[in-house]
């Protein structure tokens, strides 16, 4: 049974601001009263966690008056609608409603956490329909905004989202790093829902690494966190993967209990993806348990198929057909297996699953086809299919990293494929094939002993990688991913140390607060890719002016801070003016992604420790605040200038 990831919808908490009731749109829910939208929105948000149909019904009451809502209320409406679509598995609709909400946010006067939440939800919609590149872009944008607004819950959520993209594209080490970072941030909060999400994705990651026992620990922790936060739907989602883990560990009775719990839960009725997974899991568990029930297995398979039509996940039909083919083989319905495999070939020809899934699926199908033709007596065809399987297995093995868990598994599969090919090539009669299969069984037993030794080596390797990962995690947490300079935390850490040394030596200490002028217009007019390139180039020009003792880092968004020890105000002004002139003079025509018409300038505020009055506290935060105030003076005076 292929282990599947069920996308989680992290419906993050946000604040609904109460505005004057004279601007609120209301609807009549009872003859004796009206409910303002902001009050209804809080109720609907709670319903989304436990009763999707009722939440949708309540939200639809406002559909005809949505244009009469205030701007903030319209954005909230689209956010709630997106949450509902995602939980219903309607990812194309979710993508559109999230996009509509993001279009409305362009009219906001200041950044809002709602923007991050909408970006995360649209990214999840993209991810679920197979557009991982677009999903990653939305996740990164949402994470950058969350960091600039210093919201730990949304920062951790964004790291979780990126971790999913990493493991879906086979970058397991990166996934482990960012998910560990998310886990550490989540532990510092009281958000049970967030903790549930982080544990869920860690469970999926360890499942990909074939560490099912560790995965089960994370799944169970996820389930408990979701239950404590009354997230009924998400707890059912976690229970689905607990059931799948039981099946992977041959614990079929426990799996059946988990799946029947899901099906008997009233809230599951409208959740097509969860019901599909539960019935499919019951099909496998009933087929594989000690007292196998093939007929019940097939009936559960047919029940699962009823839910596929309303699920918009891009690979759902492929998942079902693969499981159907393997179950039909176990039921010895070999002609039906061939028919289902033909459907799989047509699907694979028209879609591109994530990472190496397309090749791995073909390997599994070639193996199943070979076994099916063998059962039907077509031994030459079985041999040819094993040859195809062997070629693809070696191709996939060569693409993996030398010391990866996946390669060790594929190496064993390649050896097994070699043995099966040798059997089919040397003997063409049923008696001879049976004899060689007995010999092959003995060889497999030796191979299993080798496998145990390899697994021990893998665990030792993983332990070493985890130690390395902790070191890399420190690097990830201190460097701004886009520009390569210190992030805000590292900037303040190094800056405070340098500032205290300067105070102890009684030397001057200067701070520059730098902001890119009209940066939002750059993003709006030329796109975020262009904006990213501008940020990188401005940093590059600034780094050329910094000394080894200076601390240069990204403060947030398009704001940067340079901390200059042993530097007077006049010296700092000279450095700031050189920086401003370098950016102003830079010609943006050497890159196809940046239009020649682009002209970028910066404004800089310069503050010095000698400017502190006797009544002011002399710390780094106060100095940066002074520089920030002078930066706003520079902007008020027309931008593209230095104020000190």
VEXTORZA-736669 format. One record per residue (C-alpha): residue number from 0; x, y, z. Coordinates in steps of 0.02 Angstrom, whole numbers, padded with zeros to 5 digits. Example, Ala and Ser with C-alpha at 12.3 -4.5 7.8 and 13.67 -1.06 7.14 Angstrom:
! VEXTORZA-736669
dokol | c1 | c2 | c3
0 | 00615 | -00225 | 00390;
1 | 00684 | -00053 | 00357;
***
This chain:
! VEXTORZA-736669
dokol | c1 | c2 | c3
0 | 00000 | 00000 | 00000;
1 | 00073 | 00168 | -00050;
2 | 00084 | 00289 | 00096;
3 | 00002 | 00452 | 00049;
4 | 00014 | 00625 | 00122;
5 | -00153 | 00706 | 00155;
6 | -00127 | 00894 | 00140;
7 | -00162 | 00983 | 00302;
8 | -00254 | 01147 | 00304;
9 | -00174 | 01253 | 00438;
10 | -00314 | 01379 | 00464;
11 | -00211 | 01502 | 00563;
12 | -00290 | 01615 | 00694;
13 | -00311 | 01797 | 00655;
14 | -00391 | 01946 | 00741;
15 | -00557 | 02014 | 00683;
16 | -00558 | 02202 | 00719;
17 | -00722 | 02270 | 00777;
18 | -00772 | 02423 | 00675;
19 | -00915 | 02542 | 00693;
20 | -01080 | 02451 | 00677;
21 | -01142 | 02586 | 00558;
22 | -01025 | 02513 | 00425;
23 | -01063 | 02329 | 00463;
24 | -01170 | 02229 | 00346;
25 | -01297 | 02125 | 00441;
26 | -01418 | 01987 | 00397;
27 | -01576 | 01931 | 00482;
28 | -01556 | 01759 | 00560;
29 | -01704 | 01772 | 00675;
30 | -01856 | 01883 | 00666;
31 | -01805 | 01974 | 00824;
32 | -01624 | 02022 | 00782;
33 | -01476 | 02046 | 00663;
34 | -01297 | 01979 | 00670;
35 | -01154 | 02095 | 00614;
36 | -01030 | 02013 | 00497;
37 | -00882 | 02024 | 00617;
38 | -00979 | 01926 | 00748;
39 | -01036 | 01798 | 00620;
40 | -00857 | 01778 | 00558;
41 | -00797 | 01724 | 00730;
42 | -00936 | 01594 | 00738;
43 | -00900 | 01532 | 00562;
44 | -00714 | 01514 | 00602;
45 | -00758 | 01400 | 00748;
46 | -00879 | 01300 | 00639;
47 | -00744 | 01272 | 00508;
48 | -00646 | 01170 | 00634;
49 | -00790 | 01050 | 00666;
50 | -00938 | 01071 | 00547;
51 | -00894 | 01119 | 00369;
52 | -01072 | 01109 | 00294;
53 | -01143 | 01225 | 00427;
54 | -00995 | 01344 | 00411;
55 | -01023 | 01354 | 00222;
56 | -01209 | 01383 | 00247;
57 | -01180 | 01526 | 00369;
58 | -01050 | 01609 | 00256;
59 | -01162 | 01598 | 00102;
60 | -01288 | 01710 | 00190;
61 | -01169 | 01854 | 00157;
62 | -01127 | 01811 | -00024;
63 | -01251 | 01932 | -00102;
64 | -01197 | 02077 | 00010;
65 | -01009 | 02046 | 00000;
66 | -00979 | 02204 | -00104;
67 | -01061 | 02306 | 00034;
68 | -00940 | 02243 | 00168;
69 | -00793 | 02348 | 00224;
70 | -00623 | 02309 | 00147;
71 | -00565 | 02212 | 00300;
72 | -00728 | 02114 | 00304;
73 | -00714 | 02069 | 00118;
74 | -00538 | 02002 | 00147;
75 | -00600 | 01902 | 00297;
76 | -00743 | 01833 | 00192;
77 | -00622 | 01770 | 00057;
78 | -00507 | 01697 | 00191;
79 | -00649 | 01598 | 00270;
80 | -00710 | 01539 | 00100;
81 | -00534 | 01480 | 00057;
82 | -00522 | 01381 | 00220;
83 | -00687 | 01294 | 00181;
84 | -00638 | 01251 | 00001;
85 | -00473 | 01175 | 00059;
86 | -00554 | 01064 | 00189;
87 | -00679 | 01007 | 00058;
88 | -00536 | 00963 | -00062;
89 | -00591 | 01097 | -00188;
90 | -00417 | 01163 | -00221;
91 | -00450 | 01256 | -00385;
92 | -00591 | 01353 | -00300;
93 | -00478 | 01383 | -00150;
94 | -00341 | 01453 | -00263;
95 | -00464 | 01576 | -00342;
96 | -00540 | 01637 | -00178;
97 | -00366 | 01660 | -00101;
98 | -00312 | 01758 | -00255;
99 | -00467 | 01868 | -00241;
100 | -00426 | 01900 | -00058;
101 | -00245 | 01944 | -00098;
102 | -00303 | 02066 | -00232;
103 | -00408 | 02154 | -00099;
104 | -00259 | 02167 | 00020;
105 | -00171 | 02280 | -00105;
106 | -00289 | 02417 | -00045;
107 | -00234 | 02401 | 00137;
108 | -00135 | 02546 | 00207;
109 | -00016 | 02433 | 00305;
110 | 00040 | 02249 | 00303;
111 | -00078 | 02125 | 00385;
112 | -00059 | 01947 | 00450;
113 | -00209 | 01904 | 00340;
114 | -00094 | 01922 | 00189;
115 | 00021 | 01785 | 00255;
116 | -00127 | 01672 | 00292;
117 | -00199 | 01696 | 00116;
118 | -00028 | 01663 | 00038;
119 | -00011 | 01502 | 00140;
120 | -00184 | 01444 | 00089;
121 | -00156 | 01482 | -00095;
122 | 00011 | 01392 | -00083;
123 | -00077 | 01239 | -00012;
124 | -00200 | 01244 | -00157;
125 | -00055 | 01253 | -00281;
126 | 00034 | 01111 | -00190;
127 | -00121 | 01001 | -00196;
128 | -00143 | 01021 | -00384;
129 | 00041 | 00985 | -00418;
130 | 00107 | 01164 | -00443;
131 | 00250 | 01151 | -00316;
132 | 00353 | 01295 | -00386;
133 | 00207 | 01417 | -00366;
134 | 00168 | 01344 | -00195;
135 | 00347 | 01371 | -00137;
136 | 00343 | 01551 | -00198;
137 | 00184 | 01589 | -00100;
138 | 00252 | 01503 | 00056;
139 | 00414 | 01603 | 00048;
140 | 00320 | 01767 | 00024;
141 | 00203 | 01729 | 00170;
142 | 00350 | 01680 | 00280;
143 | 00446 | 01840 | 00239;
144 | 00294 | 01946 | 00287;
145 | 00267 | 01846 | 00447;
146 | 00449 | 01876 | 00495;
147 | 00435 | 02062 | 00461;
148 | 00281 | 02068 | 00576;
149 | 00369 | 01959 | 00707;
150 | 00226 | 01834 | 00722;
151 | 00299 | 01670 | 00786;
152 | 00144 | 01567 | 00747;
153 | 00144 | 01617 | 00564;
154 | 00334 | 01604 | 00553;
155 | 00324 | 01424 | 00615;
156 | 00178 | 01391 | 00497;
157 | 00278 | 01455 | 00348;
158 | 00426 | 01344 | 00394;
159 | 00308 | 01194 | 00402;
160 | 00243 | 01235 | 00228;
161 | 00420 | 01247 | 00157;
162 | 00466 | 01084 | 00244;
163 | 00325 | 00998 | 00150;
164 | 00390 | 01063 | -00017;
165 | 00565 | 01000 | 00025;
166 | 00512 | 00822 | 00064;
167 | 00390 | 00815 | -00082;
168 | 00538 | 00856 | -00196;
169 | 00654 | 00732 | -00108;
170 | 00760 | 00862 | -00017;
171 | 00745 | 00770 | 00148;
172 | 00891 | 00854 | 00237;
173 | 00821 | 01027 | 00204;
174 | 00649 | 00967 | 00259;
175 | 00721 | 00904 | 00423;
176 | 00810 | 01069 | 00455;
177 | 00661 | 01184 | 00428;
178 | 00537 | 01068 | 00515;
179 | 00651 | 01059 | 00668;
180 | 00659 | 01249 | 00666;
181 | 00469 | 01257 | 00656;
182 | 00456 | 01130 | 00797;
183 | 00569 | 01233 | 00912;
184 | 00469 | 01392 | 00878;
185 | 00303 | 01303 | 00903;
186 | 00359 | 01237 | 01073;
187 | 00376 | 01417 | 01133;
188 | 00194 | 01455 | 01094;
189 | 00028 | 01399 | 01170;
190 | -00045 | 01359 | 00999;
191 | -00099 | 01175 | 01007;
192 | -00157 | 01180 | 00826;
193 | 00014 | 01237 | 00766;
194 | 00100 | 01101 | 00868;
195 | -00017 | 00974 | 00789;
196 | 00030 | 01032 | 00615;
197 | 00218 | 01025 | 00648;
198 | 00208 | 00850 | 00722;
199 | 00099 | 00792 | 00576;
200 | 00224 | 00845 | 00444;
201 | 00371 | 00773 | 00543;
202 | 00275 | 00610 | 00543;
203 | 00257 | 00615 | 00354;
204 | 00442 | 00656 | 00334;
205 | 00496 | 00507 | 00440;
206 | 00376 | 00397 | 00343;
207 | 00467 | 00449 | 00184;
208 | 00629 | 00397 | 00271;
209 | 00550 | 00226 | 00312;
210 | 00561 | 00260 | 00499;
211 | 00383 | 00210 | 00539;
212 | 00402 | 00195 | 00728;
213 | 00467 | 00373 | 00744;
214 | 00333 | 00430 | 00621;
215 | 00198 | 00350 | 00730;
216 | 00259 | 00449 | 00882;
217 | 00238 | 00612 | 00786;
218 | 00067 | 00562 | 00716;
219 | 00002 | 00520 | 00890;
220 | 00069 | 00684 | 00961;
221 | -00014 | 00776 | 00816;
222 | -00179 | 00689 | 00853;
223 | -00171 | 00736 | 01038;
224 | -00129 | 00919 | 01001;
225 | -00275 | 00932 | 00879;
226 | -00395 | 00851 | 01003;
227 | -00342 | 00972 | 01140;
228 | -00377 | 01120 | 01025;
229 | -00546 | 01048 | 00972;
230 | -00488 | 01030 | 00792;
231 | -00600 | 00882 | 00750;
232 | -00567 | 00881 | 00563;
233 | -00378 | 00895 | 00579;
234 | -00375 | 00762 | 00714;
235 | -00466 | 00645 | 00593;
236 | -00334 | 00689 | 00464;
237 | -00198 | 00634 | 00586;
238 | -00296 | 00476 | 00626;
239 | -00294 | 00429 | 00441;
240 | -00104 | 00427 | 00442;
241 | -00101 | 00331 | 00606;
242 | -00205 | 00198 | 00519;
243 | -00088 | 00197 | 00369;
244 | 00061 | 00177 | 00485;
245 | -00022 | 00027 | 00568;
246 | -00046 | -00052 | 00396;
247 | 00137 | -00021 | 00352;
248 | 00187 | -00110 | 00513;
249 | 00066 | -00257 | 00480;
250 | -00041 | -00205 | 00628;
251 | -00203 | -00230 | 00533;
252 | -00326 | -00244 | 00678;
253 | -00265 | -00078 | 00750;
254 | -00281 | 00000 | 00578;
255 | -00460 | -00061 | 00561;
256 | -00504 | 00017 | 00729;
257 | -00430 | 00185 | 00675;
258 | -00521 | 00186 | 00507;
259 | -00689 | 00135 | 00580;
260 | -00671 | 00274 | 00709;
261 | -00651 | 00398 | 00566;
262 | -00800 | 00332 | 00467;
263 | -00914 | 00332 | 00620;
264 | -00869 | 00512 | 00663;
265 | -01016 | 00625 | 00606;
266 | -00897 | 00764 | 00551;
267 | -00815 | 00647 | 00424;
268 | -00971 | 00641 | 00314;
269 | -00929 | 00793 | 00209;
270 | -00740 | 00766 | 00201;
271 | -00711 | 00671 | 00039;
272 | -00523 | 00649 | 00051;
273 | -00531 | 00583 | 00229;
274 | -00674 | 00463 | 00188;
275 | -00583 | 00404 | 00031;
276 | -00425 | 00367 | 00130;
277 | -00520 | 00280 | 00271;
278 | -00613 | 00161 | 00154;
279 | -00456 | 00126 | 00053;
280 | -00363 | 00087 | 00215;
281 | -00501 | -00032 | 00268;
282 | -00485 | -00119 | 00100;
283 | -00300 | -00153 | 00128;
284 | -00318 | -00200 | 00311;
285 | -00457 | -00326 | 00277;
286 | -00358 | -00402 | 00135;
287 | -00195 | -00420 | 00232;
288 | -00255 | -00466 | 00407;
289 | -00234 | -00642 | 00473;
290 | -00412 | -00695 | 00434;
291 | -00414 | -00612 | 00264;
292 | -00582 | -00554 | 00194;
293 | -00556 | -00524 | 00007;
294 | -00740 | -00488 | -00030;
295 | -00752 | -00356 | 00106;
296 | -00588 | -00284 | 00044;
297 | -00656 | -00262 | -00131;
298 | -00819 | -00184 | -00068;
299 | -00720 | -00057 | 00034;
300 | -00617 | -00019 | -00122;
301 | -00776 | 00020 | -00218;
302 | -00839 | 00129 | -00075;
303 | -00678 | 00231 | -00079;
304 | -00701 | 00262 | -00266;
305 | -00865 | 00355 | -00234;
306 | -00770 | 00499 | -00154;
307 | -00640 | 00529 | -00292;
308 | -00750 | 00636 | -00403;
309 | -00759 | 00782 | -00281;
310 | -00573 | 00781 | -00238;
311 | -00471 | 00904 | -00342;
312 | -00300 | 00839 | -00288;
313 | -00198 | 00818 | -00447;
314 | -00139 | 00638 | -00419;
315 | -00292 | 00563 | -00333;
316 | -00346 | 00457 | -00483;
317 | -00169 | 00388 | -00502;
318 | -00163 | 00344 | -00316;
319 | -00328 | 00251 | -00327;
320 | -00284 | 00154 | -00484;
321 | -00117 | 00098 | -00412;
322 | -00199 | 00036 | -00253;
323 | -00339 | -00045 | -00354;
324 | -00214 | -00139 | -00462;
325 | -00120 | -00210 | -00312;
326 | -00281 | -00260 | -00222;
327 | -00349 | -00344 | -00379;
328 | -00186 | -00442 | -00392;
329 | -00207 | -00502 | -00213;
330 | -00384 | -00555 | -00260;
331 | -00308 | -00651 | -00408;
332 | -00412 | -00552 | -00535;
333 | -00267 | -00544 | -00656;
334 | -00360 | -00486 | -00812;
335 | -00434 | -00341 | -00712;
336 | -00258 | -00300 | -00653;
337 | -00199 | -00282 | -00834;
338 | -00348 | -00168 | -00874;
339 | -00312 | -00057 | -00723;
340 | -00127 | -00047 | -00766;
341 | -00174 | 00017 | -00940;
342 | -00270 | 00158 | -00854;
343 | -00117 | 00197 | -00748;
344 | -00007 | 00208 | -00903;
345 | -00127 | 00334 | -00981;
346 | -00127 | 00439 | -00822;
347 | 00063 | 00438 | -00806;
348 | 00078 | 00492 | -00987;
349 | -00024 | 00649 | -00953;
350 | 00039 | 00710 | -00784;
351 | 00202 | 00742 | -00693;
352 | 00196 | 00687 | -00511;
353 | 00314 | 00765 | -00383;
354 | 00497 | 00717 | -00367;
355 | 00542 | 00541 | -00419;
356 | 00363 | 00475 | -00396;
357 | 00336 | 00450 | -00583;
358 | 00486 | 00333 | -00600;
359 | 00450 | 00245 | -00435;
360 | 00268 | 00216 | -00485;
361 | 00323 | 00142 | -00652;
362 | 00445 | 00027 | -00562;
363 | 00305 | -00036 | -00450;
364 | 00188 | -00059 | -00599;
365 | 00319 | -00151 | -00704;
366 | 00345 | -00270 | -00558;
367 | 00157 | -00297 | -00539;
368 | 00136 | -00322 | -00727;
369 | 00277 | -00449 | -00728;
370 | 00200 | -00548 | -00586;
371 | 00028 | -00540 | -00668;
372 | 00091 | -00604 | -00836;
373 | 00187 | -00739 | -00744;
374 | 00025 | -00795 | -00662;
375 | -00059 | -00794 | -00833;
376 | 00081 | -00902 | -00905;
377 | 00158 | -00767 | -01016;
378 | 00336 | -00796 | -00958;
379 | 00426 | -00704 | -01099;
380 | 00320 | -00549 | -01067;
381 | 00357 | -00565 | -00881;
382 | 00543 | -00571 | -00919;
383 | 00535 | -00416 | -01030;
384 | 00443 | -00317 | -00897;
385 | 00573 | -00364 | -00767;
386 | 00706 | -00298 | -00886;
387 | 00613 | -00131 | -00894;
388 | 00598 | -00130 | -00706;
389 | 00784 | -00160 | -00685;
390 | 00830 | -00016 | -00802;
391 | 00717 | 00107 | -00711;
392 | 00773 | 00049 | -00539;
393 | 00955 | 00080 | -00585;
394 | 00910 | 00249 | -00661;
395 | 00821 | 00305 | -00503;
396 | 00962 | 00239 | -00394;
397 | 01092 | 00340 | -00492;
398 | 00991 | 00499 | -00468;
399 | 00993 | 00486 | -00279;
400 | 01134 | 00544 | -00165;
401 | 01265 | 00412 | -00127;
402 | 01226 | 00397 | 00059;
403 | 01037 | 00425 | 00056;
404 | 00912 | 00308 | 00136;
405 | 00818 | 00299 | -00028;
406 | 00971 | 00237 | -00122;
407 | 01001 | 00096 | 00002;
408 | 00822 | 00040 | -00022;
409 | 00837 | 00051 | -00211;
410 | 01001 | -00046 | -00209;
411 | 00912 | -00190 | -00124;
412 | 00770 | -00179 | -00250;
413 | 00896 | -00182 | -00392;
414 | 00976 | -00340 | -00323;
415 | 00805 | -00420 | -00305;
416 | 00763 | -00368 | -00484;
417 | 00927 | -00447 | -00543;
418 | 00879 | -00611 | -00461;
419 | 00705 | -00611 | -00536;
420 | 00775 | -00571 | -00709;
421 | 00899 | -00713 | -00695;
422 | 00758 | -00834 | -00650;
423 | 00649 | -00781 | -00796;
424 | 00794 | -00780 | -00921;
425 | 00866 | -00953 | -00882;
426 | 00703 | -01053 | -00873;
427 | 00548 | -01042 | -00982;
428 | 00445 | -01183 | -00910;
429 | 00338 | -01176 | -00756;
430 | 00431 | -01316 | -00669;
431 | 00602 | -01237 | -00697;
432 | 00539 | -01066 | -00640;
433 | 00467 | -01142 | -00482;
434 | 00632 | -01227 | -00444;
435 | 00730 | -01066 | -00467;
436 | 00606 | -00971 | -00360;
437 | 00648 | -01089 | -00217;
438 | 00831 | -01051 | -00242;
439 | 00791 | -00867 | -00252;
440 | 00699 | -00877 | -00085;
441 | 00857 | -00940 | -00002;
442 | 00956 | -00798 | -00080;
443 | 00826 | -00674 | -00019;
444 | 00848 | -00736 | 00158;
445 | 01033 | -00696 | 00146;
446 | 00987 | -00528 | 00071;
447 | 00873 | -00491 | 00219;
448 | 01020 | -00523 | 00336;
449 | 01120 | -00399 | 00233;
450 | 00974 | -00280 | 00243;
451 | 00977 | -00286 | 00433;
452 | 01162 | -00241 | 00431;
453 | 01130 | -00099 | 00308;
454 | 00988 | -00031 | 00416;
455 | 01106 | -00025 | 00565;
456 | 01228 | 00076 | 00460;
457 | 01088 | 00190 | 00404;
458 | 01038 | 00228 | 00582;
459 | 01218 | 00271 | 00624;
460 | 01227 | 00382 | 00470;
461 | 01063 | 00469 | 00514;
462 | 01128 | 00503 | 00689;
463 | 01283 | 00586 | 00615;
464 | 01175 | 00685 | 00494;
465 | 01063 | 00745 | 00636;
466 | 01216 | 00811 | 00728;
467 | 01270 | 00900 | 00569;
468 | 01092 | 00960 | 00548;
469 | 01095 | 01048 | 00716;
470 | 01246 | 01147 | 00658;
471 | 01163 | 01188 | 00493;
472 | 01004 | 01235 | 00584;
473 | 01102 | 01366 | 00678;
474 | 01162 | 01436 | 00512;
475 | 00985 | 01437 | 00442;
476 | 00922 | 01530 | 00596;
477 | 01055 | 01666 | 00585;
478 | 01064 | 01705 | 00398;
479 | 00932 | 01791 | 00291;
480 | 00890 | 01660 | 00157;
481 | 00864 | 01784 | 00016;
482 | 01011 | 01905 | 00035;
483 | 01140 | 01800 | 00127;
484 | 01173 | 01930 | 00262;
485 | 01130 | 01922 | 00448;
486 | 00945 | 01911 | 00490;
487 | 00867 | 02021 | 00623;
488 | 00904 | 01903 | 00767;
489 | 01087 | 01882 | 00720;
490 | 01103 | 02069 | 00684;
491 | 01043 | 02115 | 00859;
492 | 01148 | 01979 | 00940;
493 | 01312 | 02035 | 00858;
494 | 01263 | 02218 | 00869;
495 | 01234 | 02214 | 01058;
496 | 01401 | 02131 | 01085;
497 | 01491 | 02261 | 00977;
498 | 01394 | 02404 | 01060;
499 | 01442 | 02347 | 01235;
500 | 01625 | 02335 | 01185;
501 | 01615 | 02511 | 01116;
502 | 01539 | 02576 | 01279;
503 | 01673 | 02492 | 01384;
504 | 01809 | 02574 | 01277;
505 | 01715 | 02741 | 01275;
506 | 01721 | 02751 | 01084;
507 | 01589 | 02816 | 00965;
508 | 01465 | 02695 | 00886;
509 | 01356 | 02735 | 00735;
510 | 01200 | 02653 | 00663;
511 | 01129 | 02669 | 00487;
512 | 00945 | 02630 | 00454;
513 | 00923 | 02599 | 00266;
514 | 00759 | 02584 | 00171;
515 | 00730 | 02554 | -00016;
516 | 00620 | 02694 | -00082;
517 | 00452 | 02646 | -00158;
518 | 00495 | 02460 | -00146;
519 | 00312 | 02409 | -00141;
520 | 00290 | 02491 | -00312;
521 | 00434 | 02387 | -00379;
522 | 00347 | 02228 | -00323;
523 | 00177 | 02285 | -00386;
524 | 00238 | 02348 | -00555;
525 | 00375 | 02223 | -00599;
526 | 00337 | 02071 | -00490;
527 | 00414 | 01991 | -00336;
528 | 00554 | 01908 | -00435;
529 | 00614 | 02079 | -00487;
530 | 00594 | 02139 | -00306;
531 | 00703 | 01996 | -00244;
532 | 00839 | 02040 | -00369;
533 | 00834 | 02222 | -00311;
534 | 00854 | 02169 | -00129;
535 | 01003 | 02059 | -00172;
536 | 01091 | 02194 | -00275;
537 | 01065 | 02330 | -00143;
538 | 01141 | 02213 | -00013;
539 | 01286 | 02175 | -00130;
540 | 01322 | 02361 | -00153;
541 | 01311 | 02389 | 00036;
542 | 01426 | 02244 | 00080;
543 | 01564 | 02319 | -00029;
544 | 01567 | 02470 | 00088;
545 | 01571 | 02376 | 00253;
546 | 01725 | 02339 | 00358;
547 | 01760 | 02173 | 00445;
548 | 01711 | 02250 | 00611;
549 | 01544 | 02317 | 00545;
550 | 01381 | 02221 | 00565;
551 | 01264 | 02227 | 00414;
552 | 01096 | 02138 | 00416;
553 | 00916 | 02135 | 00356;
554 | 00801 | 02216 | 00483;
555 | 00639 | 02166 | 00396;
556 | 00558 | 02182 | 00225;
557 | 00655 | 02312 | 00127;
558 | 00741 | 02386 | 00283;
559 | 00923 | 02354 | 00325;
560 | 01035 | 02407 | 00469;
561 | 01223 | 02437 | 00470;
562 | 01310 | 02450 | 00640;
563 | 01480 | 02539 | 00634;
564 | 01591 | 02529 | 00790;
565 | 01727 | 02660 | 00819;
566 | 01642 | 02775 | 00691;
567 | 01598 | 02958 | 00713;
568 | 01443 | 03042 | 00643;
569 | 01541 | 03124 | 00501;
570 | 01625 | 02959 | 00455;
571 | 01457 | 02870 | 00459;
572 | 01382 | 03006 | 00348;
573 | 01519 | 02976 | 00220;
574 | 01485 | 02788 | 00217;
575 | 01298 | 02817 | 00206;
576 | 01317 | 02942 | 00064;
577 | 01431 | 02821 | -00032;
578 | 01300 | 02685 | -00011;
579 | 01160 | 02801 | -00070;
580 | 01260 | 02858 | -00222;
581 | 01309 | 02678 | -00269;
582 | 01127 | 02625 | -00274;
583 | 01070 | 02785 | -00361;
584 | 01202 | 02765 | -00496;
585 | 01178 | 02580 | -00526;
586 | 01112 | 02539 | -00701;
587 | 00981 | 02399 | -00695;
588 | 00997 | 02339 | -00875;
589 | 01113 | 02189 | -00857;
590 | 00978 | 02063 | -00817;
591 | 00833 | 02001 | -00922;
592 | 00722 | 01993 | -00768;
593 | 00741 | 02180 | -00730;
594 | 00672 | 02311 | -00850;
595 | 00789 | 02448 | -00909;
596 | 00667 | 02581 | -00849;
597 | 00694 | 02532 | -00667;
598 | 00778 | 02661 | -00555;
599 | 00808 | 02619 | -00373;
600 | 00856 | 02738 | -00232;
601 | 00877 | 02721 | -00045;
602 | 00852 | 02834 | 00105;
603 | 00964 | 02823 | 00259;
604 | 00952 | 02883 | 00439;
605 | 01117 | 02902 | 00534;
606 | 01127 | 02902 | 00725;
607 | 01279 | 02904 | 00839;
608 | 01300 | 02852 | 01021;
609 | 01370 | 03024 | 01063;
610 | 01196 | 03095 | 01023;
611 | 01121 | 03017 | 01180;
612 | 01068 | 03141 | 01312;
613 | 01106 | 03108 | 01495;
614 | 00924 | 03061 | 01525;
615 | 00915 | 02933 | 01385;
616 | 00956 | 02750 | 01407;
617 | 01110 | 02710 | 01304;
618 | 01073 | 02543 | 01223;
619 | 01075 | 02477 | 01046;
620 | 00886 | 02473 | 01027;
621 | 00875 | 02659 | 01070;
622 | 01013 | 02700 | 00946;
623 | 00924 | 02604 | 00806;
624 | 00761 | 02691 | 00852;
625 | 00848 | 02860 | 00832;
626 | 00916 | 02806 | 00662;
627 | 00740 | 02750 | 00612;
628 | 00670 | 02921 | 00657;
629 | 00804 | 03006 | 00552;
630 | 00761 | 02886 | 00409;
631 | 00582 | 02949 | 00411;
632 | 00648 | 03127 | 00406;
633 | 00744 | 03080 | 00248;
634 | 00584 | 03010 | 00173;
635 | 00484 | 03165 | 00222;
636 | 00615 | 03273 | 00137;
637 | 00592 | 03183 | -00029;
638 | 00686 | 03018 | -00013;
639 | 00853 | 02971 | -00095;
640 | 00948 | 03063 | 00041;
641 | 01043 | 03042 | 00205;
642 | 00986 | 03122 | 00369;
643 | 01087 | 03128 | 00530;
***
